[in-house]
Amino acid sequence: MNTKKLSLGDIIVYIAVSLISLICIAPFIYIISVSLTDPSVYKPFKLYFIPEKMSFISYTYILSNDNFLRAVKNTLFITVVGTALNVIFTFTMAYALTKKEMPHRNLFMGIVIFALLFNAGIVPNYLLVKQLGLINSPWALILPVLTNSWSLIVAKSFIDSLPAELEESAKMDGCTEIGAFFRIIVPLSMASITTLTLFFAVGHWNTYFNALIYLTDSKKMTLQVYVKTLLVDSSTNGAGTTGMVDLLNIPTETVRMATVVLAMLPIMAVYPFVQRFFIKGAMLGSIKG
């Protein structure tokens, strides 16, 4: 059996990549280890890469907290509904922009590109949301971002790359424009749809700045705002803003780290299952087409 000898350059690359990977993974290991450490033995300013006297009391405490569960519920609604609407509006508009016979097509494409290069800013967006009566409504985080220029360009480019003959053949067989879209374009675009769906979902799940501006009611708080409030609120040993730690005297740090893990867990759990569609999406769509 022939074995390839590693050159000095290969060794240096492997070492560098390993160190970078370790630097990226170390914070996650620390967060998980602290969250699983028994509060009675936790010591501040100590590095934990292995849980000391493993305990799930911090997770139990968080999952029984009404504020946390409410924040998760709010974020789930925004993520599920927002992502679904994002995908629908993005791909229907991208499909329309691929049609050369569309009236004022170049004008709309110019608007899309202009919006990609220039942003209206915080104040005009806030005034728009306020005029629409969406302050303290989860729709304030959904309706203004139904689509965006980058996603439209990606979706349009993918649809443009598909063979036009497939759609023309479907229309010759009596398929309508809408039928061709759902029976030809959508199946063939599964790879890009899956990719953009993940981007949209992560964006909604991690939404923070807009939620901080538009949702002033603590009962409408999203998960990321809740986590931020918990991490920076030094008064959590009492009722505090988040009402997390009370007379049980659970160290704040273990509760914080457990909250961070729970906030990351859904996306981390879904990603491996979605990732395989990045590879299989195009082939699967071609078979369906």
C-alpha positions in Angstrom: 0.0 0.0 0.0 1.4 3.3 -1.1 1.5 6.0 1.6 2.0 9.6 0.7 4.7 11.3 2.8 3.7 14.6 4.3 5.8 17.6 3.3 6.8 20.3 5.7 4.2 22.6 4.1 1.4 20.0 4.7 2.4 19.7 8.3 2.3 23.4 8.8 -1.1 23.7 7.2 -2.5 20.8 9.3 -1.2 22.4 12.5 -2.5 25.8 11.6 -6.0 24.4 10.7 -6.0 22.4 13.9 -5.2 25.5 16.0 -7.8 27.6 14.3 -10.4 24.8 14.8 -9.5 24.5 18.4 -9.8 28.3 18.9 -13.2 28.2 17.3 -14.4 25.2 19.2 -13.0 26.1 22.7 -15.6 28.8 23.5 -18.4 26.3 22.8 -16.8 23.6 24.9 -16.4 26.1 27.8 -20.1 27.3 27.5 -21.4 23.7 27.5 -19.1 22.7 30.3 -20.1 25.6 32.6 -23.8 25.0 31.8 -23.5 21.4 32.9 -21.4 22.1 36.0 -23.1 21.7 39.4 -23.8 25.2 40.8 -22.5 24.2 44.2 -18.9 23.6 42.9 -18.8 26.4 40.3 -16.0 28.8 40.7 -15.8 32.2 38.8 -12.7 32.9 36.6 -11.9 29.2 36.3 -11.7 27.6 32.9 -14.1 24.6 32.5 -13.5 22.3 29.5 -15.0 19.3 31.3 -18.1 19.7 33.5 -17.3 19.5 37.2 -19.9 17.4 39.1 -22.3 17.3 36.2 -25.8 18.7 36.9 -28.8 19.7 34.8 -30.2 22.0 37.5 -29.5 25.2 35.4 -31.4 23.8 32.4 -34.2 22.7 34.6 -34.4 26.1 36.1 -34.4 27.9 32.8 -37.0 25.6 31.2 -39.3 26.3 34.1 -39.0 30.0 33.7 -42.1 31.7 32.0 -40.1 34.6 30.6 -37.7 32.2 28.7 -40.5 30.1 27.4 -42.4 33.2 26.2 -39.3 34.5 24.4 -38.9 31.1 22.7 -42.5 31.1 21.6 -42.2 34.6 20.2 -39.0 33.7 18.3 -40.5 30.5 16.9 -43.5 32.4 15.5 -41.3 35.0 13.9 -38.9 32.3 12.5 -41.5 29.9 11.1 -43.9 32.5 9.7 -41.1 34.9 8.5 -39.1 32.2 6.8 -42.1 30.8 5.0 -43.1 34.2 3.7 -39.5 35.0 2.8 -39.2 31.9 0.6 -42.6 32.5 -1.1 -42.0 36.2 -1.9 -38.4 35.8 -2.9 -38.9 33.0 -5.4 -42.1 34.3 -6.9 -40.6 37.7 -7.4 -37.3 36.2 -8.7 -39.3 34.1 -11.2 -41.2 37.1 -12.4 -37.9 39.0 -12.9 -36.6 36.2 -15.1 -39.3 36.9 -17.6 -38.1 39.3 -20.4 -41.7 40.1 -21.3 -42.4 41.5 -17.9 -43.4 45.2 -18.1 -40.7 47.5 -16.6 -38.5 44.6 -15.8 -35.3 46.6 -16.0 -36.8 49.3 -13.7 -37.5 46.7 -11.1 -34.1 45.1 -11.4 -32.6 48.6 -11.0 -34.6 49.1 -7.8 -33.4 45.7 -6.5 -29.7 46.6 -7.2 -30.1 50.1 -5.8 -31.6 48.7 -2.6 -28.6 46.3 -2.4 -26.1 49.2 -2.5 -28.0 51.8 -0.4 -30.0 51.4 2.8 -32.8 53.8 3.9 -31.4 53.8 7.5 -32.8 53.2 10.9 -35.0 56.3 11.3 -37.0 56.0 8.0 -37.6 52.3 8.7 -38.7 53.0 12.3 -41.1 55.8 11.1 -42.5 53.4 8.4 -43.1 50.6 11.0 -44.7 53.1 13.3 -47.0 54.5 10.6 -48.1 50.9 9.8 -49.0 50.4 13.5 -46.6 47.5 13.9 -44.7 48.7 17.0 -44.8 45.9 19.7 -46.1 43.5 17.0 -44.1 40.5 15.8 -45.1 41.5 12.3 -42.7 44.4 12.6 -39.9 41.8 12.3 -41.6 40.0 9.4 -43.3 42.3 6.9 -40.5 44.9 6.4 -38.1 42.1 5.5 -40.3 39.9 3.3 -37.4 39.7 0.8 -34.1 41.4 0.2 -31.9 42.2 -2.8 -29.2 39.7 -2.2 -31.7 36.8 -1.9 -33.6 38.0 -5.0 -30.4 38.1 -7.0 -29.3 34.6 -5.9 -32.7 33.1 -6.6 -33.0 34.9 -10.0 -29.5 33.7 -11.0 -30.4 30.1 -10.1 -33.6 30.2 -12.1 -31.9 31.9 -15.1 -29.4 28.9 -15.1 -32.2 26.4 -15.6 -32.9 25.1 -19.2 -35.6 27.3 -20.7 -36.7 24.3 -22.8 -38.1 22.5 -19.8 -40.5 25.3 -19.1 -41.4 25.8 -22.7 -42.1 22.0 -23.1 -44.4 22.1 -20.1 -46.4 25.1 -21.5 -46.7 23.3 -24.9 -48.3 20.4 -22.9 -50.9 22.8 -21.6 -49.2 23.9 -18.4 -50.0 27.4 -17.2 -47.4 29.9 -16.0 -48.2 29.1 -12.3 -48.2 25.4 -13.1 -44.8 25.6 -14.7 -43.5 27.5 -11.7 -44.6 24.8 -9.2 -44.0 21.7 -11.4 -40.7 22.7 -13.1 -39.0 25.7 -11.4 -39.6 24.8 -7.8 -38.5 21.1 -7.9 -35.4 22.1 -9.9 -34.6 24.9 -7.5 -34.7 22.8 -4.3 -31.0 23.3 -3.7 -31.2 27.1 -3.7 -34.6 27.1 -1.9 -33.1 25.0 0.9 -30.0 27.2 1.2 -32.0 30.4 1.3 -34.5 28.9 3.8 -31.6 28.2 6.2 -30.3 31.7 5.8 -33.7 33.2 6.4 -34.4 31.0 9.4 -31.0 31.8 11.0 -31.6 35.5 10.4 -35.0 35.4 12.1 -33.9 33.2 14.9 -30.9 35.5 15.6 -32.8 38.8 15.2 -31.8 41.2 17.8 -31.4 44.8 16.8 -34.8 45.2 15.1 -36.5 43.4 18.0 -34.8 45.7 20.5 -36.1 48.8 18.6 -39.6 47.7 17.6 -40.6 45.4 20.5 -40.5 47.5 23.7 -43.0 45.3 25.6 -41.1 42.7 27.6 -43.8 40.1 26.9 -43.0 40.4 23.2 -39.3 40.0 23.8 -37.4 37.7 21.4 -35.0 35.0 22.5 -31.8 36.9 21.5 -32.9 40.0 23.3 -33.7 37.9 26.3 -30.3 36.3 26.2 -28.6 39.7 25.9 -30.6 41.0 28.8 -29.6 38.1 30.9 -26.0 38.3 30.0 -25.6 42.0 30.9 -28.0 42.3 33.7 -26.0 42.3 36.9 -29.1 42.3 39.1 -30.2 38.7 38.2 -29.5 37.6 41.7 -32.9 39.2 42.5 -35.9 39.4 40.4 -34.0 41.6 38.0 -35.2 42.4 34.5 -35.4 38.8 33.4 -36.5 37.3 36.7 -34.1 34.4 36.3 -32.3 33.7 39.6 -34.0 33.8 42.9 -33.6 32.4 46.4 -32.2 29.1 45.1 -28.8 30.9 44.8 -27.9 29.3 41.6 -24.7 31.0 40.3 -25.6 33.4 37.5 -22.9 32.2 35.2 -24.2 28.6 35.0 -27.7 29.9 34.2 -26.3 32.3 31.6 -24.3 29.6 29.8 -27.3 27.2 29.9 -29.5 29.9 28.3 -26.9 30.5 25.5 -26.7 26.7 24.8 -30.5 26.5 24.6 -30.6 29.5 22.2 -28.0 27.9 19.9 -29.4 24.4 20.1 -32.3 24.6 17.6 -30.2 25.9 14.7 -27.4 23.5 15.5 -29.8 20.6 15.6 -31.5 21.5 12.3 -28.4 22.3 10.3 -27.0 18.8 9.9 -30.3 17.6 8.5 -30.6 20.6 6.1 -27.0 20.4 5.0 -27.5 17.2 3.0 -30.1 18.9 0.8 -27.4 21.3 -0.3 -25.8 18.4 -2.2 -28.9 16.3 -3.0 -31.3 19.2 -3.8 -30.3 19.8 -7.4 -30.3 16.0 -8.2 -33.6 15.4 -6.5 -35.1 18.4 -8.3 -33.9 17.1 -11.6 -35.5 13.7 -11.1 -38.8 15.3 -10.2 -38.6 17.6 -13.2 
